[in-house]
Amino acid sequence: MKRTLIGFILGVLVTLLAQYGWQYWKLRSVNDELVLFEAGKTLVEGSFSDVKVLDVVLLPNYKESVSYVYDKMFGVEVRYERNGKVKRIIFPISKYKGTWISPNNTQLYVLDDKAEVVYTSKPK
């Protein structure tokens, strides 16, 4: 009876340790590009109340003049529908020493005002 109980407890502990190790490894192995798809969508949806994000594209070799220091810069192109118009904006998201730097709401509103209108739906 004691051996069975000890074996059961050891089995549970080894299983939990293996699961924790696997999750830790998977979290560490997430690359930056995967994070940016969700970040672009979340930034636009969080800034505008009546928006539906249609597509997020990462732009290779993106260069833009910014007023801060960064290690990596990524270009994110987001196509979204707002007020019956499909618009496209491009903005930088940077990374500096493990910290993400993204545009704030004011910058996204300015980008929305200057956004390229891709399609305008007809009123019903």
Kinemage of the C-alpha trace (Angstrom):
@kinemage 1
@onewidth
@group {chain A} dominant
@subgroup {mainchain}
@vectorlist {calphas} color= white
{ca met a 1} P 0.000 0.000 0.000
{ca lys a 2} L 2.824 2.407 0.871
{ca arg a 3} L 4.667 1.655 -2.378
{ca thr a 4} L 1.545 2.328 -4.406
{ca leu a 5} L 0.939 5.632 -2.657
{ca ile a 6} L 4.593 6.712 -3.034
{ca gly a 7} L 4.547 5.681 -6.717
{ca phe a 8} L 1.340 7.608 -7.283
{ca ile a 9} L 2.722 10.759 -5.624
{ca leu a 10} L 5.997 10.522 -7.556
{ca gly a 11} L 4.082 10.018 -10.814
{ca val a 12} L 1.956 13.103 -10.176
{ca leu a 13} L 5.007 15.213 -9.295
{ca val a 14} L 6.960 14.083 -12.363
{ca thr a 15} L 3.945 14.782 -14.603
{ca leu a 16} L 3.450 18.270 -13.142
{ca leu a 17} L 7.164 19.021 -13.456
{ca ala a 18} L 7.159 17.877 -17.094
{ca gln a 19} L 4.108 20.034 -17.873
{ca tyr a 20} L 5.661 23.073 -16.215
{ca gly a 21} L 8.918 22.546 -18.092
{ca trp a 22} L 7.087 22.183 -21.414
{ca gln a 23} L 5.040 25.347 -20.855
{ca tyr a 24} L 8.129 27.295 -19.824
{ca trp a 25} L 9.984 26.145 -22.940
{ca lys a 26} L 7.045 26.979 -25.216
{ca leu a 27} L 6.705 30.474 -23.743
{ca arg a 28} L 10.420 31.119 -24.183
{ca ser a 29} L 10.387 29.894 -27.769
{ca val a 30} L 7.673 32.324 -28.966
{ca asn a 31} L 9.252 34.557 -31.565
{ca asp a 32} L 8.550 38.249 -31.943
{ca glu a 33} L 6.688 37.934 -35.225
{ca leu a 34} L 3.939 35.819 -33.669
{ca val a 35} L 3.365 38.401 -30.941
{ca leu a 36} L 3.027 41.221 -33.450
{ca phe a 37} L -0.006 39.772 -35.220
{ca glu a 38} L -2.022 39.865 -32.019
{ca ala a 39} L -0.498 43.189 -30.921
{ca gly a 40} L -1.544 44.953 -34.123
{ca lys a 41} L -5.097 43.679 -33.808
{ca thr a 42} L -5.329 44.509 -30.100
{ca leu a 43} L -3.952 48.044 -30.544
{ca val a 44} L -6.462 48.968 -33.243
{ca glu a 45} L -9.444 47.311 -31.556
{ca gly a 46} L -8.534 48.911 -28.230
{ca ser a 47} L -8.229 52.406 -29.686
{ca phe a 48} L -11.455 52.542 -31.684
{ca ser a 49} L -14.824 51.447 -30.358
{ca asp a 50} L -16.554 50.579 -33.624
{ca val a 51} L -13.841 48.732 -35.535
{ca lys a 52} L -13.466 45.254 -36.986
{ca val a 53} L -9.911 44.195 -37.838
{ca leu a 54} L -9.809 42.298 -41.111
{ca asp a 55} L -6.112 41.626 -41.682
{ca val a 56} L -2.725 42.107 -40.049
{ca val a 57} L 0.479 41.970 -42.132
{ca leu a 58} L 4.091 42.273 -40.998
{ca leu a 59} L 6.310 44.351 -43.256
{ca pro a 60} L 9.882 43.151 -43.738
{ca asn a 61} L 12.733 45.652 -43.633
{ca tyr a 62} L 10.515 48.413 -42.239
{ca lys a 63} L 12.290 51.732 -41.691
{ca glu a 64} L 10.836 54.807 -40.080
{ca ser a 65} L 12.300 57.807 -38.305
{ca val a 66} L 11.368 57.676 -34.617
{ca ser a 67} L 12.457 59.698 -31.605
{ca tyr a 68} L 13.465 56.806 -29.372
{ca val a 69} L 16.106 54.099 -29.180
{ca tyr a 70} L 15.189 50.555 -30.193
{ca asp a 71} L 16.832 47.200 -30.776
{ca lys a 72} L 14.353 45.920 -33.364
{ca met a 73} L 11.656 47.684 -35.366
{ca phe a 74} L 8.752 45.987 -37.068
{ca gly a 75} L 6.212 47.449 -39.461
{ca val a 76} L 2.617 46.378 -38.919
{ca glu a 77} L -0.028 46.933 -41.596
{ca val a 78} L -3.603 46.643 -40.356
{ca arg a 79} L -6.710 46.643 -42.527
{ca tyr a 80} L -9.913 47.303 -40.651
{ca glu a 81} L -13.522 48.298 -41.173
{ca arg a 82} L -14.840 51.397 -39.447
{ca asn a 83} L -17.969 53.454 -40.223
{ca gly a 84} L -18.604 51.563 -43.460
{ca lys a 85} L -15.091 52.133 -44.788
{ca val a 86} L -12.260 49.652 -45.062
{ca lys a 87} L -9.028 51.456 -44.183
{ca arg a 88} L -5.348 50.571 -44.129
{ca ile a 89} L -2.769 51.955 -41.706
{ca ile a 90} L 0.900 51.154 -41.209
{ca phe a 91} L 2.666 51.813 -37.927
{ca pro a 92} L 5.911 50.806 -36.219
{ca ile a 93} L 6.188 48.576 -33.190
{ca ser a 94} L 9.648 48.416 -31.662
{ca lys a 95} L 11.414 46.364 -29.046
{ca tyr a 96} L 14.071 47.701 -26.696
{ca lys a 97} L 15.702 45.410 -24.124
{ca gly a 98} L 12.691 43.096 -24.045
{ca thr a 99} L 10.113 45.899 -23.747
{ca trp a 100} L 7.642 46.563 -26.552
{ca ile a 101} L 7.121 50.152 -27.730
{ca ser a 102} L 3.900 50.801 -29.626
{ca pro a 103} L 1.912 53.844 -30.755
{ca asn a 104} L -0.503 55.361 -28.262
{ca asn a 105} L -4.191 56.093 -28.889
{ca thr a 106} L -3.548 59.652 -30.076
{ca gln a 107} L -1.047 58.477 -32.672
{ca leu a 108} L -3.489 55.821 -33.890
{ca tyr a 109} L -6.277 58.421 -34.212
{ca val a 110} L -3.978 60.587 -36.348
{ca leu a 111} L -3.122 57.542 -38.463
{ca asp a 112} L -6.837 56.781 -38.822
{ca asp a 113} L -7.504 60.323 -40.076
{ca lys a 114} L -4.750 59.931 -42.691
{ca ala a 115} L -5.536 56.277 -43.469
{ca glu a 116} L -5.837 55.034 -47.000
{ca val a 117} L -9.467 54.098 -47.735
{ca val a 118} L -9.390 50.748 -49.517
{ca tyr a 119} L -13.144 50.243 -49.906
{ca thr a 120} L -16.337 52.149 -49.108
{ca ser a 121} L -19.538 50.196 -48.657
{ca lys a 122} L -22.772 51.540 -50.050
{ca pro a 123} L -25.365 52.665 -47.491
{ca lys a 124} L -28.284 50.274 -47.043
